[in-house]
Amino acid sequence: MKKIFHISDLLSIYFSTELSISGYVGICGLLSHMLGEKIEIANFMFLAEYCKPELVRQHPWLETIKLTGVTEKNRREWLEMLKIISAKYKEYHEVMPLLEKCGVTARYTMDNHCQRILKAEDLKFRWN
């Protein structure tokens, strides 16, 4: 099932840094949606890198955006830049969970790394 997220949440995942206007709540919401399980903020960096390829597959325009040097000190400039980016690429975007496209359900566990656990009975491919 697709869900709508703010462009700043997508950019946070793409650049693996907190850029979301909702803070980590928005970022964790997007990652949780993509992974199908509530995630902890401590896993943000790893999971952002894990989800990034699928996010780019769904939204290839992300690769056209270049950001450098966004810090807390220049946050106001970032928010102005975000207005320009939102005007060009839309403010809200639909995102599909990682494995929904093939009908696979997955469960993720967090240790020092992320493991994808698939059960044979969970594999239900859709041939559309």
C-alpha positions, 0 to 999 in steps of 0.5 A: 500500500502506498503512503504519502510523505513530505519531500523532506522525509525522502531527502533525509533518506536519500542524503542520510541526514536529518532534513525533514521538517517533521524531524526524526518522527517523519523520517522514522515514519517513512522508514517504518512504512518502507520496512513494514515495522516500527523502527528505532531512531538509533538505526536511522543511518543504516536503514536509510542506506538500506532503503535508499536504492528502492526509494531512488527506484521509485523516485529517480528525480532524487539523483538530480538534487545536489545538497552540500553543507546542510547543518543546524547553523544554516537550517534557515537557508536549507528551509528556503532551498526546500521551498524551491525544491518542493516547487520543482518536484512537488511537496508530497510523494507516494512511497511504496513499501520495499517488498510490496511490488512482489507481494512479499511480506518481511519482518526486520529485526534490529541488532547491530545490523538489519536482517531480513527474515522471510518465511516460505509461506510469506512468498506470494508473488503477483504476476500482473 
